[in-house]
Amino acid sequence: MEISSVPLSWEETCNIIVGQSHFIKTVEDLAEILNGAVPGIEYGLAFCEASGPCLIRTEGSDEKLVTEAAECARLVGAGHSFYVILRNAFPINVLNQIKACPEVARIFCATANPLEILVAETGQGRGIVGVVDGSSPKGLEGEAEKQERKEMLRRFGYKF
């Protein structure tokens, strides 16, 4: 078995959600969830089929984001993994609905940070064993940083 790191990239102002599911129906169910979640949402979705023809299945509302999601799926190459790239919405707006989808087994990450997917490869295929999401901590927040965090959450409308 080999473990490798696969860096992913997508449009700079967007977020990505990486997860695992168990059925080809995932791609259509996630598209329905995303289309109904947030007015004005734009997304690209790619799902790696793990049996039969083993195709990367795609849906989306923006062709560029669909292409980027499909490229993430191709680079990782892990069966039953999915990649959702979001524009005009944040993961917090859709994560609960995605997690409630009957086919979704887990969410590995939801981020706008630089991202590396840790992939294990065996004779059977590839699987995601973890992620490196962003950078390591550089210290402990002080009062000024707490105030900045609180102001940012209110500016985004997530707190009153």
Summary of the structure (lengths in Angstrom):
residues: 160
radius of gyration: 16.6
end to end distance: 49.7
largest distance: 55.4
contacts: 479
relative contact order: 0.23
helix: 30%
strand: 35%
